[in-house]
Amino acid sequence: MRFTVLIAIALLLAFGGEWIYRSFLRPIDPLASDATALAEHFNRNGIQVRPYPIRHGFRHSEVLSVAGYEISGYPLPVVVEFCTTEAAATEKLQMIKASPNLAHYAKNGRLVMSLPMWGDDTDPMATKVKNVFGTFVLVDKK
């Protein structure tokens, strides 16, 4: 009985420790070159943005980095997750679809975009952002 309790406590500490590290202690991933390329794409297409890195709690086997984009003169950000594979991006999109505060989302290859807290009154800007995001071509470096 004691052995089972000790194993359960050890497992709880291991998984809890990993979650705490990924969520709070791991350094913020630097802004990826792909995030900068996406920002330049937005800027060329009439949406002036400033990219910045965002802390995330995902495993690096699923998500390489997460970038936020501050739109000039607009109060709400754009968030893009740079996933490792298209399958991982599809899984992230399914998770986002289930979130009630993310009414606008899109997938473009390995990239998943969400517009957190954007409501129905933001449809014109959301449509513009989605259209520009959809035309971005990510060049995979292999």
C-alpha positions, 0 to 999 in steps of 0.5 A: 500500500505504501509503495503504491502511494509513494509511486502515485506521489512521485508521478504527481510531482513529476507531471506537476513539475513539468507543467509548472516548468512549461507554464511559468518557469521556461523562458519565453521563446524568441521571435521566430524568423517566420513570425517576422516574415508574417509581420512583413506580409501583414505590413505589405498588405495594409495591416501595420503590425508589430510582432512580439513573442508570447509565453506558451505552455505547449511542448516544443514537439507540438508548437515551436513558438507563439507570436502576438501581433499588435495592430497599429491603432487597434486595441485587440491582438492577433495570435499565431501559433507556429506548429511543428507539423500540419497535423499538430496545427489541425489539433490546435485548431480543433482545440481553438474551435472549442474555446468560447472566447475565440470566435475568429480563427484560421489555419494556414499550413503549420500556422494557426491564427486566433483572434482572442476576445474579438467579438461580432462587432470586429467582423470587418477587421477580422475578415481583413486579417483572415484574408491576409493571413490566408495568403501568407506562404510559409517557406519551410527550411529543410 
